[in-house]
Amino acid sequence: SVPALSPERYALDDASKVYNLSGILHVNQSKSNTDAKDEANLKTILAHLEKSYSGKIAYEFMHIPNASERRWFAHQVESYQKAPITSEDKKRIFELLTKSEVFDHFMGKKFAQVKRYGLEGAESMMVALDALFQTASKAGITEAVVGMPHRGRLNLLTDLMQYNPTALFSKIKGNSEFPSDLPASGDVLSHIANSPVLDYGEAEPIHVSMLHNPSHLEAVNPVAMGKARAKQMDLIANASPDCQLGDKVMCVQLHGDAAFTGQGVVMESLGLSNLPHFSSGGSIHIVVNNQIGYTTPAQNARSSVYSSDIGKMINAPVIHVNGDHPEEVVHAMRLAFEYRNKFRKDVILDLIAYRRWGHNELDEPAFTQPLMYNNIRSRKSVPKLYEEKMLAEEVMSKDEINDFRQDYFEKLEDDFSEIEGFKPEADHLKGKWKGMIFPFETVSKIDTGVSIDAMKTIGKASVTTPGEFEVHPRLAKFHVQSRLNKIKDGQKIDWATAEAIAFGSLLDEGYDVRICGQDVGRGTFSQRHAMLVDQKSERVHIPLNAMNDSQGHLEVANSSLSELAVLGFETGMSYETPKLLNIWEAQFGDFFNSAQVTIDTYVTSAETKWLRQSGLVMLLPHGYDGAGPEHSTCRIERWLQMTSDSFDVTDENAKINTNMHVVNPTTPAQYFHLLRRQMKRDFRKPLIVVGPKTLLRLPQAVSSFDEMAPGTTFEPVLGDEKTEQDPSSVEKVLFVSGKLYYDLVKERETKGAGEKVAIVRVEELSPFPREGIKDQIQKYSGANDFTWIQEEPQNGGAYSFMEPRIRQLLPENKSLGYIGRSAAAAPATGIAIVHRKESADIMSSAFQL
């Protein structure tokens, strides 16, 4: 009893009194009763409200600030009669529920000791997704991208997503999900995926892409959003001009109730949902609400009443539905899709269910929740309850029900019997990825040069604005005019100019470019200015998008102050678009820390786990410039530790497919070639760029057009021009990576050690540039001192990665020395005096002979 809902409280005590309901309630209105009057007596009103709002579905939409959305929702709930559930619909519901239960029973029989995270108690999830795909297909959706955790994943794969049960059983038996000739590690059972085409009888079937998923709950959400966005943008670019966001592609995210509340990536992802450059036309969220997280009850898991309450941060409507009533789940799911399709915003379906077993089938939940599980174990299952409904309504007979169960069990038995002869097939490098290869190489050296005339044209275009466009006077002088002067001479090309020309040349060749991150349009260090803002109107202009009619598109995506969700989003885009140069730039190098989950579970290992290539570029501004420990480092050592580079570098014939490339370029030309190489290769690898800060404007860190012209390429190792004329006089060889090189060159001139100390730049750290390092060692074979020098502490930087590898290439009587800071807990000191002394000590040691 809720006193606030009592009519008597408001002096409404005459059941026969008639009220004018115009603009208040939608009673007696339906699609078939359009002439109904806006009036009804109190008895009718109460009965209608009871029917609308006190059933097995509950609605939250009054928090939505947009009045038209609230009115639409109220009208849907109160006036339109629900589309009927036909006999065919009911049989379909029965089949999905029963298949899910039979599958779980079969798995329990055959694999009693396997943690399968079955769906028992929440079988209505199958019904919800089937209703969603069917409704979406009817509305013209042709692509759905699904991200989901492990609960019920195997049920969904085998019963709706057309995954071969034999393949699943073979995997459980310990076999690989990939052919034996592919060097793939595979992944655990609850992470596998499939991408079927589901035909619901519409003009075009719906292709459903289920994403591979790491065990880190909710990390898949932004990845799914990014992939959906990329699919939709591709259709908009290549389909009819009236195709809008959300018309053809839908993102579907399934969540556990505890994770939806507890994981920060959920909030970050929701925060992207309505932003330019990130929306895909609204996501459908399905919270499979088990009412418990592992062994944690709701009162310990969240501070809100409902797990769905976090969705209110973006004013998403919430539909709660009782999972024991599958037909109501269908109604709720249809309404959720209609909202998403009407307003192109996120909507949440809270599917109230339970877990028949513990966190997994080997768990004993009564240890911690005895009352809950006493209740659960006394309940009939959802499929059994629905069977009784089918019998009572005479939709199906007992024999039909029993025969269906038996037939499906026998089918699974047949699938199980075929394990021995099963041979998996690879599903990678198809569709858009056709023509790409699975690489076995260490270092790529391909011609990535561009004609000088083209570079001049692109450089000029990169700062050209339309008429009446007023650029900020400082930019006009120090950015626009400065760039035009450099382009004219072809000399002293700085970092941002080289980047712009790399972007423009790729665009001119038909590739697309997307650079994303916080303040990337102008650049954190006010160096890029890929987008210009009219000082009178704040109209934004991206010059590189106005070169010619046939070019690709540059998308400058200034992002929210998020790393985890944004990097996940870009990762999802990179899986879908091999012809897109996909760049995420951290505001400062160490900001990637906040995205470490995505890096660990997707960026570093997607290819070996799932055969999914990604050309994602990560720009991480790095440098020991006295800015303090929080802005000093991109933790080069972590990236190198995460590579799969071989420890044995003596095998000249080794085929190494390093999982990602880590580079620390020192010239604009090198950076130019890296960006172009990323697209010009016939495979894709994540590229981690230890990016510059001080080098962006250092007068010595410049390049000429000749270094970017045809016939030039990225060089993994740069030799020392000053000493290579007479290498026999060199006594000491310093191997260095990054901006410290310029400090060493300056100090060498000051010390007058130009002929005795060679400075060799290692530009690509991984894959380890074996031949380049070996050539330098041979060139200076007479030197008695080979040393790795760095600014970072000894337990940081590249030293621990490079030392064992370079040492293998040195003569037996030589070892690799170390110059740099001592091991430290913090990446850098925050005390300027200490910082300067440490830097001076490094310089002093560098030239001691």
Secondary structure as GFF3:
##gff-version 3
##sequence-region A 1 849
A	DSSP	three_ten_helix	3	5	.	.	.	ID=ss1
A	DSSP	three_ten_helix	7	10	.	.	.	ID=ss2
A	DSSP	beta_strand	18	20	.	.	.	ID=ss3
A	DSSP	beta_strand	39	41	.	.	.	ID=ss4
A	DSSP	alpha_helix	42	53	.	.	.	ID=ss5
A	DSSP	beta_strand	57	60	.	.	.	ID=ss6
A	DSSP	alpha_helix	67	78	.	.	.	ID=ss7
A	DSSP	alpha_helix	87	110	.	.	.	ID=ss8
A	DSSP	alpha_helix	124	138	.	.	.	ID=ss9
A	DSSP	beta_strand	143	147	.	.	.	ID=ss10
A	DSSP	alpha_helix	153	159	.	.	.	ID=ss11
A	DSSP	alpha_helix	165	172	.	.	.	ID=ss12
A	DSSP	three_ten_helix	189	191	.	.	.	ID=ss13
A	DSSP	beta_strand	197	198	.	.	.	ID=ss14
A	DSSP	beta_strand	206	210	.	.	.	ID=ss15
A	DSSP	alpha_helix	220	238	.	.	.	ID=ss16
A	DSSP	beta_strand	249	256	.	.	.	ID=ss17
A	DSSP	alpha_helix	257	262	.	.	.	ID=ss18
A	DSSP	alpha_helix	264	272	.	.	.	ID=ss19
A	DSSP	beta_strand	283	289	.	.	.	ID=ss20
A	DSSP	beta_strand	292	293	.	.	.	ID=ss21
A	DSSP	beta_strand	296	297	.	.	.	ID=ss22
A	DSSP	alpha_helix	298	301	.	.	.	ID=ss23
A	DSSP	three_ten_helix	307	314	.	.	.	ID=ss24
A	DSSP	beta_strand	318	322	.	.	.	ID=ss25
A	DSSP	alpha_helix	326	343	.	.	.	ID=ss26
A	DSSP	beta_strand	347	352	.	.	.	ID=ss27
A	DSSP	three_ten_helix	365	367	.	.	.	ID=ss28
A	DSSP	alpha_helix	370	377	.	.	.	ID=ss29
A	DSSP	alpha_helix	382	392	.	.	.	ID=ss30
A	DSSP	alpha_helix	398	417	.	.	.	ID=ss31
A	DSSP	three_ten_helix	431	433	.	.	.	ID=ss32
A	DSSP	alpha_helix	452	461	.	.	.	ID=ss33
A	DSSP	alpha_helix	473	475	.	.	.	ID=ss34
A	DSSP	pi_helix	476	481	.	.	.	ID=ss35
A	DSSP	alpha_helix	482	489	.	.	.	ID=ss36
A	DSSP	alpha_helix	495	508	.	.	.	ID=ss37
A	DSSP	beta_strand	512	517	.	.	.	ID=ss38
A	DSSP	beta_strand	532	533	.	.	.	ID=ss39
A	DSSP	beta_strand	540	541	.	.	.	ID=ss40
A	DSSP	three_ten_helix	543	546	.	.	.	ID=ss41
A	DSSP	beta_strand	554	558	.	.	.	ID=ss42
A	DSSP	alpha_helix	564	576	.	.	.	ID=ss43
A	DSSP	beta_strand	580	585	.	.	.	ID=ss44
A	DSSP	three_ten_helix	589	595	.	.	.	ID=ss45
A	DSSP	alpha_helix	596	598	.	.	.	ID=ss46
A	DSSP	pi_helix	599	603	.	.	.	ID=ss47
A	DSSP	alpha_helix	606	610	.	.	.	ID=ss48
A	DSSP	beta_strand	617	621	.	.	.	ID=ss49
A	DSSP	three_ten_helix	629	631	.	.	.	ID=ss50
A	DSSP	alpha_helix	636	642	.	.	.	ID=ss51
A	DSSP	beta_strand	661	663	.	.	.	ID=ss52
A	DSSP	alpha_helix	668	680	.	.	.	ID=ss53
A	DSSP	beta_strand	687	691	.	.	.	ID=ss54
A	DSSP	three_ten_helix	694	696	.	.	.	ID=ss55
A	DSSP	three_ten_helix	705	708	.	.	.	ID=ss56
A	DSSP	beta_strand	717	718	.	.	.	ID=ss57
A	DSSP	three_ten_helix	727	729	.	.	.	ID=ss58
A	DSSP	beta_strand	732	736	.	.	.	ID=ss59
A	DSSP	alpha_helix	740	751	.	.	.	ID=ss60
A	DSSP	beta_strand	757	762	.	.	.	ID=ss61
A	DSSP	beta_strand	764	766	.	.	.	ID=ss62
A	DSSP	alpha_helix	770	779	.	.	.	ID=ss63
A	DSSP	beta_strand	785	793	.	.	.	ID=ss64
A	DSSP	alpha_helix	799	809	.	.	.	ID=ss65
A	DSSP	beta_strand	816	821	.	.	.	ID=ss66
A	DSSP	alpha_helix	832	846	.	.	.	ID=ss67
###
